[in-house]
Amino acid sequence: MPLVTVYITNFNYGRYIKKAIDSVLSQTFQDFELIIIDDGSTDNSKKIIETYSLHPKIKIIFQQNKGLNVTNNIALRVAQGRYIMRLDADDFLDSNALLVMCNLLEKDSELGLIFPDYYLIDEDDNIIKLEKRHSFNNDVSLTG
């Protein structure tokens, strides 16, 4: 059983899907499975996704269009990892993303959810802006 399940939901993101898939496969942390669910794409997505059909870490599901909520639930039912991460088909991961996130989760059993900061990039992958997510380190506990 993999420690992490990464799943990608795709609907007509043929322009981006290869980069998303390759970013998962090139992770420094390799204890993962990748589930790709194509939600009835009508572009070239299926052809691109099929090129990964023999990869041992990848499970592919082609389905009629069911929408994002249903597709997310299908991914959750199929996932075997202890941790689950959704990667949008038009996004990609830094090569150390899973390593950093898994280290945080494994270090603190009280954590139930983590999420990274991210970059906004242009069509040539040039960084436009760093989007900093909320930091909970300075929050006061509301319990007790």
LUMLUM-764831 format. One line per 10 residues: number of its first residue (from 1); their letters; for each residue x, y, z of N, C-alpha, C. Coordinates in nm, 4 decimals. Example, Ala and Ser with C-alpha at 12.3 -4.5 7.8 and 13.67 -1.06 7.14 Angstrom:
// LUMLUM-764831
1> as> 1.3190,-0.5690,0.7800,1.2300,-0.4500,0.7800,1.3200,-0.3300,0.7800 ~ 1.2850,-0.2250,0.7080,1.3670,-0.1060,0.7140,1.2900,0.0030,0.7870
END
This chain:
// LUMLUM-764831
1> mplvtvyitn> 0.0851,-0.1188,0.0000,0.0000,0.0000,0.0000,0.0892,0.1245,0.0000 ~ 0.0607,0.2178,-0.0874,0.1403,0.3401,-0.0933,0.1068,0.4323,0.0245 ~ 0.2009,0.5145,0.0626,0.1742,0.6125,0.1674,0.0823,0.7222,0.1145 ~ 0.0982,0.7592,-0.0108,0.0236,0.8709,-0.0678,-0.0492,0.8285,-0.1949 ~ -0.1715,0.8724,-0.2069,-0.2436,0.8657,-0.3336,-0.2542,1.0080,-0.3858 ~ -0.2047,1.0283,-0.5053,-0.2266,1.1542,-0.5761,-0.3281,1.1224,-0.6842 ~ -0.4304,1.2060,-0.6947,-0.5237,1.1834,-0.8041,-0.5423,1.3111,-0.8839 ~ -0.5562,1.2896,-1.0135,-0.5768,1.3996,-1.1078,-0.7108,1.3769,-1.1750 ~ -0.7989,1.4756,-1.1646,-0.9233,1.4726,-1.2400,-0.9019,1.5583,-1.3641 ~ -0.9496,1.5079,-1.4765,-0.9239,1.5777,-1.6026,-1.0502,1.5861,-1.6871
11> fnygryikka> -1.0759,1.7052,-1.7380,-1.1795,1.7235,-1.8384,-1.1282,1.8281,-1.9381 ~ -1.0838,1.7794,-2.0514,-1.0385,1.8649,-2.1618,-0.9181,1.9528,-2.1264 ~ -0.8250,1.8985,-2.0509,-0.7008,1.9693,-2.0203,-0.5817,1.9042,-2.0906 ~ -0.6037,1.8586,-2.2124,-0.4970,1.7954,-2.2895,-0.3732,1.8812,-2.3018 ~ -0.3918,2.0101,-2.3004,-0.2785,2.1031,-2.3102,-0.1846,2.0946,-2.1900 ~ -0.2378,2.0535,-2.0739,-0.1619,2.0562,-1.9491,-0.1374,1.9196,-1.8859 ~ -0.2170,1.8201,-1.9196,-0.2195,1.6945,-1.8433,-0.0845,1.6235,-1.8383 ~ -0.0080,1.6253,-1.9449,0.1218,1.5573,-1.9454,0.2149,1.6163,-1.8393 ~ 0.2175,1.7473,-1.8301,0.3042,1.8124,-1.7316,0.2599,1.7776,-1.5890 ~ 0.1303,1.7728,-1.5662,0.0793,1.7364,-1.4339,0.1216,1.5941,-1.3976
21> idsvlsqtfq> 0.1005,1.5004,-1.4899,0.1363,1.3600,-1.4647,0.2867,1.3461,-1.4429 ~ 0.3653,1.4048,-1.5317,0.5112,1.3937,-1.5205,0.5638,1.4543,-1.3908 ~ 0.4966,1.5595,-1.3420,0.5429,1.6212,-1.2165,0.5231,1.5272,-1.0981 ~ 0.4224,1.4426,-1.1038,0.4026,1.3437,-0.9978,0.5058,1.2315,-1.0117 ~ 0.5243,1.1848,-1.1320,0.6178,1.0742,-1.1539,0.7626,1.1117,-1.1221 ~ 0.7957,1.2394,-1.1275,0.9340,1.2821,-1.1024,0.9581,1.3263,-0.9581 ~ 0.8699,1.2892,-0.8680,0.8870,1.3252,-0.7274,1.0087,1.2553,-0.6670 ~ 1.0781,1.3256,-0.5771,1.1879,1.2629,-0.5042,1.1337,1.1583,-0.4069 ~ 1.0136,1.1782,-0.3560,0.9433,1.0832,-0.2701,0.8633,0.9912,-0.3612 ~ 0.8900,0.8624,-0.3552,0.8312,0.7701,-0.4527,0.7284,0.6722,-0.3964
31> dfeliiiddg> 0.6905,0.6848,-0.2698,0.5931,0.5936,-0.2105,0.4517,0.6468,-0.2366 ~ 0.4100,0.6417,-0.3631,0.2798,0.6951,-0.4011,0.2185,0.6097,-0.5112 ~ 0.0890,0.6276,-0.5266,0.0171,0.5807,-0.6443,-0.0453,0.7043,-0.7087 ~ -0.0660,0.6969,-0.8372,-0.1281,0.8072,-0.9103,-0.2530,0.7546,-0.9792 ~ -0.3649,0.8170,-0.9481,-0.4914,0.7841,-1.0127,-0.5258,0.8997,-1.1062 ~ -0.5509,0.8667,-1.2311,-0.5914,0.9674,-1.3293,-0.7331,0.9339,-1.3722 ~ -0.8242,1.0278,-1.3521,-0.9620,1.0066,-1.3932,-0.9955,1.1082,-1.5013 ~ -1.0205,1.0566,-1.6204,-1.0638,1.1439,-1.7292,-1.2162,1.1424,-1.7310 ~ -1.2727,1.2603,-1.7152,-1.4171,1.2759,-1.6975,-1.4868,1.3068,-1.8303 ~ -1.4638,1.2195,-1.9290,-1.5332,1.2328,-2.0570,-1.4784,1.3405,-2.1476
41> stdnskkiie> -1.3482,1.3597,-2.1464,-1.2868,1.4635,-2.2306,-1.3175,1.4397,-2.3784 ~ -1.3272,1.5508,-2.4507,-1.3491,1.5454,-2.5952,-1.2299,1.5999,-2.6725 ~ -1.1240,1.6375,-2.6027,-1.0018,1.6858,-2.6683,-0.9031,1.5691,-2.6810 ~ -0.7750,1.5972,-2.6871,-0.6726,1.4931,-2.7027,-0.6268,1.4319,-2.5699 ~ -0.6947,1.4604,-2.4627,-0.6545,1.4120,-2.3296,-0.6423,1.2603,-2.3230 ~ -0.7407,1.1895,-2.3740,-0.7407,1.0434,-2.3642,-0.6172,0.9841,-2.4301 ~ -0.5801,1.0362,-2.5444,-0.4625,0.9865,-2.6161,-0.3357,1.0075,-2.5328 ~ -0.3247,1.1216,-2.4696,-0.2081,1.1516,-2.3860,-0.2062,1.0601,-2.2632 ~ -0.3188,1.0489,-2.1970,-0.3273,0.9669,-2.0758,-0.2971,0.8204,-2.1064 ~ -0.3446,0.7711,-2.2189,-0.3213,0.6306,-2.2564,-0.1726,0.5967,-2.2684
51> tyslhpkiki> -0.0874,0.6947,-2.2956,0.0562,0.6661,-2.3064,0.1157,0.6236,-2.1720 ~ 0.0439,0.6444,-2.0624,0.0892,0.6069,-1.9290,0.0242,0.4766,-1.8808 ~ -0.0484,0.4097,-1.9658,-0.1302,0.2959,-1.9227,-0.0500,0.1790,-1.8659 ~ 0.0733,0.1648,-1.9023,0.1541,0.0536,-1.8521,0.2402,0.0898,-1.7311 ~ 0.2346,0.2141,-1.6875,0.3172,0.2554,-1.5736,0.2653,0.1886,-1.4461 ~ 0.3540,0.1239,-1.3697,0.3091,0.0467,-1.2524,0.2507,0.1301,-1.1390 ~ 0.2795,0.2585,-1.1322,0.2265,0.3420,-1.0242,0.0939,0.4099,-1.0609 ~ 0.0500,0.3915,-1.1842,-0.0657,0.4673,-1.2340,-0.1865,0.3771,-1.2563 ~ -0.3006,0.4251,-1.2077,-0.4305,0.3641,-1.2378,-0.5097,0.4698,-1.3155 ~ -0.5662,0.4291,-1.4286,-0.6396,0.5211,-1.5148,-0.7860,0.4804,-1.5205
61> ifqqnkglnv> -0.8723,0.5796,-1.5082,-1.0164,0.5579,-1.5207,-1.0685,0.6538,-1.6270 ~ -1.1308,0.5977,-1.7298,-1.2006,0.6779,-1.8296,-1.3495,0.6603,-1.8032 ~ -1.4211,0.7714,-1.7950,-1.5636,0.7642,-1.7658,-1.6400,0.8696,-1.8453 ~ -1.7696,0.8499,-1.8553,-1.8563,0.9529,-1.9107,-1.8521,1.0717,-1.8149 ~ -1.8777,1.1902,-1.8640,-1.8722,1.3105,-1.7812,-1.9719,1.3007,-1.6656 ~ -1.9170,1.3091,-1.5446,-1.9985,1.3015,-1.4229,-1.9842,1.4267,-1.3373 ~ -1.8882,1.5126,-1.3711,-1.8661,1.6329,-1.2921,-1.7609,1.6109,-1.1846 ~ -1.7098,1.7216,-1.1323,-1.5982,1.7167,-1.0381,-1.6339,1.6502,-0.9057 ~ -1.7498,1.6795,-0.8491,-1.7834,1.6210,-0.7186,-1.7920,1.4692,-0.7245 ~ -1.8608,1.4162,-0.8233,-1.8716,1.2709,-0.8371,-1.7340,1.2109,-0.8632
71> tnnialrvaq> -1.6560,1.2759,-0.9487,-1.5227,1.2257,-0.9824,-1.4310,1.2251,-0.8604 ~ -1.4375,1.3280,-0.7783,-1.3605,1.3284,-0.6538,-1.3993,1.2105,-0.5655 ~ -1.5263,1.1819,-0.5544,-1.5710,1.0702,-0.4717,-1.5244,0.9368,-0.5271 ~ -1.5219,0.9223,-0.6578,-1.4702,0.7999,-0.7187,-1.3232,0.7833,-0.6831 ~ -1.2466,0.8910,-0.6926,-1.1039,0.8845,-0.6578,-1.0845,0.8433,-0.5125 ~ -1.1658,0.8977,-0.4233,-1.1529,0.8631,-0.2816,-1.1841,0.7160,-0.2562 ~ -1.2798,0.6610,-0.3298,-1.3128,0.5181,-0.3138,-1.2015,0.4274,-0.3655 ~ -1.1335,0.4697,-0.4705,-1.0303,0.3870,-0.5332,-0.8947,0.4008,-0.4627 ~ -0.8716,0.5137,-0.3986,-0.7421,0.5442,-0.3374,-0.7037,0.4417,-0.2314 ~ -0.5746,0.4053,-0.2308,-0.5227,0.3112,-0.1330,-0.4229,0.3739,-0.0368
81> gryimrldad> -0.3831,0.4977,-0.0611,-0.2830,0.5621,0.0222,-0.3359,0.6048,0.1573 ~ -0.2452,0.6205,0.2501,-0.2796,0.6732,0.3833,-0.3175,0.8200,0.3735 ~ -0.2476,0.8917,0.2849,-0.2745,1.0327,0.2599,-0.3229,1.0480,0.1164 ~ -0.4086,1.1476,0.0950,-0.4655,1.1693,-0.0377,-0.4461,1.3151,-0.0774 ~ -0.4055,1.3327,-0.2021,-0.3850,1.4663,-0.2561,-0.4482,1.4756,-0.3942 ~ -0.5274,1.5797,-0.4160,-0.5785,1.6069,-0.5501,-0.4873,1.7067,-0.6175 ~ -0.4521,1.6765,-0.7404,-0.3739,1.7681,-0.8234,-0.4597,1.8018,-0.9435 ~ -0.4904,1.9286,-0.9618,-0.5674,1.9684,-1.0784,-0.4863,1.9430,-1.2043 ~ -0.5544,1.9087,-1.3110,-0.4876,1.8700,-1.4360,-0.4097,1.9844,-1.4991 ~ -0.4398,2.1067,-1.4617,-0.3659,2.2201,-1.5168,-0.2637,2.2760,-1.4188
91> dfldsnallv> -0.2300,2.1975,-1.3170,-0.1267,2.2337,-1.2200,-0.0156,2.1290,-1.2243 ~ 0.0955,2.1585,-1.1590,0.2029,2.0605,-1.1476,0.2756,2.0814,-1.0163 ~ 0.3475,1.9769,-0.9738,0.4155,1.9778,-0.8444,0.5640,2.0056,-0.8589 ~ 0.6195,2.0750,-0.7615,0.7634,2.0819,-0.7450,0.8113,1.9401,-0.7149 ~ 0.9320,1.9069,-0.7550,0.9807,1.7692,-0.7396,0.9907,1.7232,-0.5940 ~ 0.9907,1.8134,-0.4981,0.9986,1.7764,-0.3564,0.8660,1.7925,-0.2821 ~ 0.7595,1.8202,-0.3520,0.6315,1.8500,-0.2866,0.5836,1.7365,-0.1967 ~ 0.5798,1.6148,-0.2477,0.5317,1.5029,-0.1657,0.6241,1.4748,-0.0486 ~ 0.7533,1.4888,-0.0683,0.8497,1.4675,0.0396,0.8242,1.5650,0.1544 ~ 0.8107,1.6908,0.1235,0.7892,1.7929,0.2266,0.6564,1.7702,0.2983
101> mcnllekdse> 0.5509,1.7475,0.2212,0.4199,1.7306,0.2838,0.4125,1.6030,0.3674 ~ 0.4682,1.4937,0.3175,0.4662,1.3680,0.3941,0.5486,1.3792,0.5210 ~ 0.6619,1.4451,0.5138,0.7439,1.4639,0.6337,0.6664,1.5385,0.7411 ~ 0.5921,1.6411,0.7032,0.5118,1.7153,0.8005,0.4028,1.6279,0.8606 ~ 0.3340,1.5528,0.7772,0.2266,1.4667,0.8260,0.2787,1.3546,0.9149 ~ 0.3887,1.2957,0.8776,0.4441,1.1839,0.9548,0.5039,1.2315,1.0870 ~ 0.5476,1.3550,1.0926,0.6113,1.4094,1.2125,0.5094,1.4433,1.3214 ~ 0.3866,1.4760,1.2821,0.2875,1.5223,1.3788,0.1553,1.4494,1.3565 ~ 0.1258,1.3520,1.4411,0.0046,1.2714,1.4247,-0.1229,1.3506,1.4516 ~ -0.1107,1.4697,1.5060,-0.2278,1.5536,1.5313,-0.2745,1.6270,1.4050
111> lglifpdyyl> -0.1899,1.6322,1.3030,-0.2278,1.7016,1.1804,-0.3303,1.6206,1.1033 ~ -0.4313,1.6892,1.0536,-0.5326,1.6240,0.9734,-0.5339,1.6735,0.8304 ~ -0.4706,1.7877,0.8061,-0.4723,1.8489,0.6741,-0.3528,1.9413,0.6605 ~ -0.2887,1.9366,0.5457,-0.1848,2.0339,0.5133,-0.2070,2.0805,0.3705 ~ -0.1556,2.1973,0.3415,-0.1622,2.2493,0.2059,-0.0458,2.3430,0.1836 ~ 0.0070,2.3447,0.0625,0.1275,2.4228,0.0350,0.0960,2.5631,-0.0155 ~ 0.1982,2.6476,-0.0117,0.1932,2.7717,-0.0882,0.2069,2.7324,-0.2348 ~ 0.1853,2.8266,-0.3246,0.1990,2.7929,-0.4657,0.2385,2.9159,-0.5467 ~ 0.2855,2.8900,-0.6666,0.3249,2.9957,-0.7581,0.2198,3.0129,-0.8668 ~ 0.1961,3.1367,-0.9046,0.1232,3.1660,-1.0269,0.2285,3.1811,-1.1349
121> ideddniikl> 0.2086,3.1147,-1.2481,0.3071,3.1203,-1.3553,0.2405,3.1618,-1.4859 ~ 0.3225,3.2073,-1.5788,0.2690,3.2400,-1.7103,0.2797,3.1188,-1.8018 ~ 0.2435,3.1342,-1.9264,0.2409,3.0203,-2.0195,0.3786,2.9645,-2.0503 ~ 0.4847,3.0375,-2.0155,0.6219,2.9899,-2.0347,0.6843,2.9401,-1.9055 ~ 0.6020,2.9177,-1.8021,0.6452,2.8704,-1.6702,0.7285,2.9709,-1.5925 ~ 0.7222,3.0974,-1.6287,0.7885,3.2023,-1.5518,0.7004,3.2370,-1.4316 ~ 0.7632,3.2490,-1.3158,0.6880,3.2790,-1.1939,0.6405,3.4239,-1.1979 ~ 0.5115,3.4405,-1.1776,0.4507,3.5737,-1.1714,0.4409,3.6194,-1.0261 ~ 0.4004,3.5256,-0.9404,0.3744,3.5627,-0.8016,0.3740,3.4378,-0.7135 ~ 0.4215,3.4525,-0.5907,0.4102,3.3475,-0.4907,0.2835,3.3743,-0.4102
131> ekrhsfnndv> 0.1959,3.2756,-0.4062,0.0737,3.2851,-0.3265,0.0989,3.2166,-0.1932 ~ 0.1030,3.2942,-0.0865,0.1237,3.2400,0.0477,-0.0118,3.2045,0.1065 ~ -0.0220,3.0822,0.1515,-0.1444,3.0377,0.2169,-0.1439,3.0851,0.3610 ~ -0.2534,3.0699,0.4265,-0.2678,3.1071,0.5665,-0.1714,3.0268,0.6533 ~ -0.1105,3.0931,0.7496,-0.0246,3.0233,0.8448,-0.1004,3.0075,0.9756 ~ -0.1131,2.8838,1.0198,-0.1825,2.8559,1.1447,-0.0886,2.8629,1.2641 ~ 0.0402,2.8837,1.2407,0.1371,2.8844,1.3499,0.1092,2.9923,1.4536 ~ 0.0503,3.1034,1.4127,0.0270,3.2146,1.5048,-0.1164,3.2197,1.5564 ~ -0.2002,3.1256,1.5179,-0.3393,3.1247,1.5607,-0.3514,3.0787,1.7046 ~ -0.4501,3.1326,1.7736,-0.4795,3.0921,1.9098,-0.5781,2.9766,1.9043
141> sltg> -0.5556,2.8773,1.9845,-0.6451,2.7615,1.9868,-0.7825,2.8032,2.0358 ~ -0.8858,2.7519,1.9715,-1.0222,2.7829,2.0108,-1.0815,2.6736,2.0992 ~ -1.0012,2.5754,2.1333,-1.0515,2.4667,2.2178,-1.0197,2.4964,2.3635 ~ -1.0969,2.4362,2.4507,-1.0703,2.4431,2.5936,-1.1074,2.5710,2.6482
END
